[in-house]
Amino acid sequence: MMQFSESTVARFAKEVAKYPAEQKASAVMACLAIVQHEQGHVSADAESAIAAVLDMPAIAVHEVTTFYNMYNQRATGRYKLNVCTNLPCALRDGDKALEHVCSKLGVEPYGSTPDGVFTVQPSECLGACADAPVMLLNDRQMLSFMTPDRLDELLAMLKADAETNPSGDRPRYAADEGRT
C-alpha cells in the first residue's frame, strides 16, 4: 500500500481534526485535494491509502474521486480545461466550445496533447449558467463567455506561456480579469 510522507499525514490529521472522531470520513475531500495537489492526480493506490487513514471503504473514496471532476485519476496536462456541456451551456454553444477546443488541440474529450500541455474534459454544470459557455481552467479559474475567438485567445496565451515559462507558474487569463 502507498505510504504518505510525514508532512502529508500531518496535513490529513489537521483536516480530520475538524470533525468529530466518529465522522473523520468527512475529511475525504480535503485529503483527496491534498494528494492531488502534491502528486497531480489521485491514483487507485492513493485512494486505498486515504481510505485506510480515514477508516472507510476504498470504494467509498473512489466514489468521491469519480463523482467530482476536480479530482484527476491520471496525470493531466499542465493546463486542464473543463468545458461545461450541461444543458444551459449547451444551449449557448458549450458543446461547440468543447468541439472547438478539441479540434484546435487535436485531441478527443478527456484527452491530452502529446506535449503534455493540455488536457480537455467535458464538464457538468459549473454554476455560471448566465455566463455560458463557461469553462474551468486548472480546477480553479472560471472563464466566462467563451466564444471561439476567446477560446483561440486563451489557447494561444497558454501555449505561449508553456513555451516561455517552463517552471510551470500558471498565469491568470488576463482577458477574464474581474469577471465571475
C-alpha positions in Angstrom: 0.0 0.0 0.0 1.1 3.5 -0.7 2.8 5.4 2.1 2.3 9.1 2.5 5.1 11.5 3.7 5.0 12.7 7.3 4.0 16.2 6.1 1.1 14.7 4.1 -0.1 12.7 7.1 0.2 15.8 9.3 -2.0 17.7 6.8 -4.5 14.9 6.8 -4.6 15.0 10.6 -5.3 18.7 10.6 -8.3 18.1 8.3 -9.6 15.1 10.3 -9.4 17.2 13.5 -12.1 19.4 12.1 -14.7 16.7 12.6 -15.9 14.5 15.5 -13.8 11.3 15.7 -16.7 9.1 14.5 -17.0 11.3 11.4 -13.4 11.5 10.3 -14.5 10.2 6.8 -15.9 13.7 6.3 -12.3 14.8 5.6 -12.2 12.7 2.4 -12.5 15.6 0.0 -9.8 17.6 1.8 -7.5 14.5 1.8 -8.1 13.9 -1.9 -7.3 17.6 -2.6 -4.0 17.3 -0.6 -2.9 14.2 -2.6 -3.9 15.8 -5.9 -2.0 19.0 -5.1 1.1 17.0 -4.1 1.0 14.4 -6.8 -1.0 16.0 -9.7 -3.6 13.2 -9.6 -5.2 10.6 -7.3 -4.2 7.1 -8.1 -6.1 4.0 -7.0 -3.2 3.3 -4.5 -3.7 6.8 -3.1 -7.4 6.2 -2.8 -6.8 3.0 -0.8 -4.3 4.7 1.4 -6.7 7.6 2.1 -9.4 5.0 2.9 -7.1 3.4 5.5 -6.3 6.7 7.1 -10.0 7.6 7.3 -11.2 4.1 8.3 -13.6 3.9 5.4 -14.0 1.5 2.5 -11.8 2.2 -0.5 -14.8 2.1 -2.8 -16.3 5.0 -0.9 -13.2 7.1 -1.5 -13.3 6.0 -5.2 -16.9 7.1 -5.4 -15.9 10.6 -4.3 -12.9 10.7 -6.6 -15.1 9.8 -9.6 -18.1 11.9 -8.7 -16.2 15.3 -8.8 -14.3 16.3 -12.0 -11.8 18.3 -9.9 -10.0 15.0 -8.9 -7.8 13.6 -11.7 -7.5 9.8 -11.8 -4.5 10.0 -14.0 -1.9 12.6 -14.8 -3.2 15.6 -16.8 -1.6 18.3 -18.9 -0.2 21.5 -17.4 -3.5 23.2 -18.3 -6.7 21.2 -17.6 -9.6 22.7 -19.5 -13.1 21.7 -18.2 -15.7 22.9 -20.7 -19.2 22.9 -19.4 -21.6 20.9 -21.7 -24.5 20.8 -19.3 -27.9 22.0 -20.8 -27.7 25.8 -20.1 -24.2 26.0 -21.6 -25.1 23.6 -24.4 -28.0 25.9 -25.4 -25.4 28.7 -25.7 -22.8 26.6 -27.6 -21.0 24.9 -24.8 -20.9 21.7 -26.8 -19.5 23.7 -29.8 -16.9 25.2 -27.4 -15.7 21.7 -26.4 -15.6 20.7 -30.1 -13.6 23.8 -30.9 -11.0 23.3 -28.2 -10.6 19.6 -29.1 -10.3 20.4 -32.8 -7.7 23.2 -32.2 -5.6 20.9 -29.9 -6.1 17.7 -31.9 -7.5 15.7 -29.0 -10.7 13.9 -28.1 -12.6 14.8 -25.0 -10.7 13.5 -21.9 -7.5 13.5 -24.0 -4.2 15.2 -23.5 -1.9 16.8 -26.1 1.3 14.7 -26.8 3.4 17.5 -25.4 1.6 17.3 -22.0 0.5 20.9 -22.1 -3.3 20.5 -22.3 -6.0 18.1 -21.1 -9.5 18.7 -22.3 -12.6 17.4 -20.5 -16.3 18.0 -20.8 -17.8 19.1 -17.5 -21.2 19.1 -15.8 -22.6 22.3 -14.5 -20.0 24.8 -13.3 -22.7 27.0 -11.8 -22.3 30.0 -14.0 -25.2 29.5 -16.4 -25.7 33.2 -17.1 -22.1 33.4 -18.4 -22.4 30.5 -20.8 -20.5 29.0 -22.3 -18.1 28.6 -19.4 -15.0 26.6 -18.6 -12.8 26.0 -15.7 -9.0 26.4 -16.0 -7.0 24.1 -13.8 -9.9 23.5 -11.5 -9.5 27.0 -10.1 -10.4 29.8 -12.6 -13.8 30.2 -14.1 -13.8 31.6 -17.6 -17.0 33.1 -19.0 -18.5 33.8 -22.4 -16.0 31.5 -24.1 -16.7 32.3 -27.8 -14.4 30.7 -30.5 -12.4 34.0 -30.5 -11.9 33.9 -26.7 -11.1 30.2 -26.8 -8.4 30.9 -29.5 -7.0 33.7 -27.5 -6.8 31.5 -24.4 -5.2 28.6 -26.2 -2.6 30.9 -27.8 -1.8 32.6 -24.5 -1.4 29.2 -22.7 0.7 27.7 -25.5 3.0 30.8 -25.4 3.2 30.6 -21.6 4.1 26.9 -21.7 7.0 27.7 -24.1 8.3 30.8 -22.2 7.6 29.7 -18.7 8.9 26.2 -18.2 8.8 26.5 -14.4 5.1 25.9 -14.5 3.9 29.0 -12.8 0.3 29.3 -14.1 -0.9 32.8 -15.2 -4.4 34.1 -14.9 -6.2 34.6 -18.1 -5.9 38.3 -18.5 -9.0 38.7 -20.7 -11.1 37.3 -17.8 -9.9 39.6 -15.0 -12.7 40.9 -13.0 -15.3 38.5 -14.4 -17.1 35.9 -12.3 
